[in-house]
Amino acid sequence: MMAPVIKFLLVALVGLFVGIFNGAAGGASVFSFPVLVAIGLNPITAVVTSAVGVSPANIFALASKRHEVQPIIREHAKILVACSVGALLGAIALIAVPEENFKRLVPFLLLIASCSLLIKVAPALTALERRIEVSLMLAIGIYCGYFGPGQGVMVIAVLARDAGRSVAAVNISKNVIVGISNIPSVCIFAFSGLVDWVLAAALLVGSGAGGYFGGRITNRFSRSTYKWIIFGVGLTSTFWFFYKYWIK
């Protein structure tokens, strides 16, 4: 059995990795979730602990770009409302779902998160596609509250369909959208009695530091580089959970 100190340090290191990639790209929570399950947490506790622990990474990632946040909030106001409402509904659904049922859904949820990276980029979005974008963000919010890992990937995939948005612009918008929309679900989780607070603190320390540095190195990542790194992590985790919950 892993010693508590070693477990804390391991999770903090995982948090650092998650924070860097979430700050610079997004989607690295597909890594923290399976690690928490691997060290002994049940899937629902792993989801809520990961959410509480890594959510601040998106906020810290904005520290070096504070002047850009308000314009993004105004630009994406409808998306923020839709995503926040969805996250609230998803969090309530998660707490109400029996653990065994949730376990069976996990690999499919991770597969959805990973495959969302394959959405093609559009040269420009029409007015109808803008409205569809808001609807997709509502669905992503529900997914976020219910499961969480991969939300950043999905937000990036939707925003990046507009080729007029640069990698840096998509990334900072993602950090704002994910950071704000996570607040309702994290508040519910914090009072649910399901959070492992020691491991959440470890993730918070690591992801907070990683998010700050990740936000500063955004421009060093090409769209394809971070897409394939996170896709690889997500797909590997998907296969592991299929084996763990469906085959083993």
C-alpha positions in Angstrom: 0.0 0.0 0.0 1.4 3.4 -1.0 2.5 5.6 1.9 0.4 8.8 2.4 3.4 11.1 1.9 4.4 9.3 -1.3 0.8 9.4 -2.5 0.6 13.2 -1.8 3.8 13.9 -3.7 2.8 11.7 -6.6 -0.5 13.5 -6.9 1.1 16.9 -6.6 3.5 15.9 -9.5 0.5 14.8 -11.5 -1.2 18.1 -10.7 1.9 20.0 -12.0 1.7 18.1 -15.3 -2.1 18.7 -15.5 -1.7 22.4 -14.7 1.0 23.0 -17.3 -1.0 21.3 -20.1 -4.4 22.7 -19.0 -2.8 26.2 -18.9 -1.0 25.8 -22.3 -3.5 23.6 -24.1 -6.2 21.9 -22.1 -7.5 18.4 -21.6 -4.8 17.0 -19.3 -7.4 16.1 -16.6 -7.9 12.9 -18.6 -4.6 12.1 -17.0 -5.3 13.0 -13.4 -8.6 11.1 -13.2 -7.1 7.6 -14.0 -4.1 8.3 -11.7 -6.5 8.9 -8.8 -8.4 5.8 -9.6 -5.2 3.8 -9.8 -4.1 4.8 -6.3 -7.3 3.7 -4.8 -10.1 6.2 -5.1 -13.5 5.1 -6.4 -14.4 6.7 -9.7 -17.0 9.2 -8.4 -14.6 10.4 -5.6 -11.8 10.6 -8.2 -14.0 12.8 -10.4 -15.0 15.3 -7.7 -11.5 15.3 -6.1 -9.9 16.0 -9.5 -12.4 18.8 -10.3 -11.8 20.5 -6.9 -8.1 20.1 -7.2 -7.4 21.1 -10.8 -10.0 23.7 -11.5 -7.9 26.6 -10.2 -5.2 25.8 -12.8 -7.3 27.6 -15.4 -7.5 30.7 -13.2 -3.8 30.7 -12.5 -3.1 30.3 -16.2 -4.8 33.7 -16.6 -2.5 35.5 -14.2 -0.1 36.6 -16.9 -2.9 37.8 -19.2 -5.3 39.5 -16.8 -5.9 42.4 -19.2 -7.4 40.0 -21.7 -10.0 38.5 -19.4 -12.8 41.1 -19.4 -13.0 41.4 -23.2 -13.3 37.6 -23.4 -16.1 37.5 -20.8 -18.0 40.1 -22.8 -17.4 38.2 -26.1 -18.4 34.8 -24.7 -21.1 35.9 -22.2 -23.7 33.5 -23.7 -21.3 30.6 -23.8 -20.3 31.3 -20.1 -23.9 31.2 -19.0 -24.7 28.1 -21.0 -21.6 26.2 -19.8 -22.2 27.2 -16.1 -25.8 26.1 -16.2 -24.8 22.8 -17.8 -22.1 22.2 -15.2 -24.6 22.8 -12.4 -27.0 20.2 -13.9 -24.2 17.7 -14.5 -22.9 17.9 -11.0 -26.3 17.3 -9.5 -26.7 14.3 -11.9 -23.3 12.8 -10.9 -24.1 12.8 -7.2 -27.4 11.1 -7.9 -26.0 8.3 -10.0 -25.0 5.0 -8.4 -21.2 4.3 -8.5 -21.6 1.0 -10.4 -23.5 2.7 -13.2 -21.0 5.5 -13.4 -18.1 3.0 -13.7 -19.6 1.5 -16.8 -19.9 5.0 -18.4 -16.3 6.1 -17.7 -14.5 4.7 -20.7 -17.2 6.0 -23.1 -17.0 9.5 -21.5 -13.2 9.5 -21.9 -13.5 8.3 -25.5 -15.9 11.2 -26.2 -13.4 13.6 -24.7 -10.5 12.2 -26.7 -12.4 12.0 -30.1 -13.6 15.6 -29.7 -10.1 16.6 -30.8 -10.8 15.2 -34.3 -13.4 17.9 -35.0 -12.3 19.8 -38.1 -11.5 23.5 -38.1 -13.9 25.7 -40.2 -12.7 28.8 -42.1 -15.4 30.9 -40.5 -18.6 30.4 -38.6 -22.1 31.5 -39.8 -24.7 33.0 -37.5 -26.4 29.6 -37.2 -23.1 28.0 -36.3 -22.6 30.6 -33.6 -25.9 29.6 -32.1 -25.0 25.9 -32.4 -21.7 26.8 -30.6 -23.7 28.0 -27.6 -25.8 24.8 -27.6 -22.6 22.7 -27.7 -21.2 24.6 -24.8 -24.3 23.8 -22.8 -23.8 20.1 -23.5 -20.1 20.4 -22.6 -21.1 22.1 -19.3 -23.3 19.1 -18.5 -20.5 16.8 -19.4 -18.1 18.8 -17.2 -20.3 18.7 -14.1 -21.0 15.0 -14.6 -17.5 13.8 -15.4 -15.0 16.6 -16.1 -11.9 15.2 -17.7 -11.7 16.4 -21.3 -13.8 19.5 -20.8 -10.9 21.8 -21.9 -10.3 19.6 -24.9 -14.0 19.9 -25.9 -14.1 23.7 -25.4 -10.9 24.0 -27.5 -12.4 21.7 -30.2 -15.6 23.9 -30.5 -13.8 27.3 -30.4 -11.1 26.1 -32.8 -13.6 25.4 -35.5 -13.3 29.1 -36.3 -10.0 29.4 -38.1 -10.0 33.1 -37.4 -9.2 32.4 -33.8 -5.5 31.9 -33.1 -4.1 29.1 -30.9 -3.3 31.7 -28.2 -6.8 33.3 -28.4 -8.6 29.9 -28.3 -6.5 28.9 -25.3 -7.1 32.0 -23.2 -10.8 31.8 -24.0 -10.8 28.2 -22.9 -9.2 29.1 -19.6 -11.8 31.8 -19.0 -14.8 29.6 -20.0 -13.6 26.5 -18.1 -12.4 28.5 -15.0 -15.7 30.3 -14.6 -18.1 27.6 -15.6 -16.5 25.1 -13.2 -17.4 27.2 -10.2 -21.1 25.9 -9.8 -20.0 22.2 -10.0 -17.0 22.7 -7.7 -19.2 24.4 -5.1 -21.6 21.4 -5.1 -18.7 18.9 -4.9 -17.1 20.8 -2.0 -20.2 20.2 0.1 -21.0 16.7 -1.2 -18.8 14.9 1.3 -17.2 13.0 -1.6 -13.9 14.9 -1.9 -10.6 13.5 -0.7 -9.3 16.8 0.6 -5.7 15.7 1.1 -5.3 14.6 -2.5 -7.4 17.6 -3.7 -4.9 19.9 -1.9 -2.0 18.0 -3.6 -3.6 18.6 -7.0 -4.3 22.2 -6.1 -0.6 22.9 -5.3 0.7 21.2 -8.4 -2.0 22.4 -10.9 -1.8 26.0 -9.5 1.9 26.2 -10.2 1.6 24.3 -13.5 -1.3 26.5 -14.7 0.7 29.7 -14.1 3.7 28.4 -16.2 1.4 26.7 -18.8 -0.3 30.0 -19.4 3.0 31.7 -20.1 4.2 29.1 -22.7 1.0 28.9 -24.8 2.5 30.4 -27.9 5.2 27.6 -28.0 2.5 25.0 -28.7 1.2 24.4 -32.2 -2.4 23.4 -32.6 -1.4 19.9 -33.8 1.2 19.3 -31.1 -1.0 19.7 -28.0 -3.9 18.0 -29.9 -2.0 14.8 -30.4 -0.3 14.7 -27.0 -3.7 15.0 -25.2 -5.4 12.6 -27.7 -2.7 10.0 -26.9 -3.2 10.3 -23.1 -7.0 10.2 -23.5 -7.1 7.2 -25.8 -4.6 5.2 -23.5 -6.8 6.0 -20.5 -9.9 4.9 -22.4 -8.5 1.5 -23.2 -7.4 1.1 -19.6 -10.9 1.8 -18.3 -12.5 -0.5 -20.8 -10.3 -3.3 -19.5 -10.8 -2.3 -15.9 -14.6 -1.9 -15.9 -15.8 -4.1 -18.9 -13.3 -6.9 -19.4 -11.4 -7.6 -16.2 
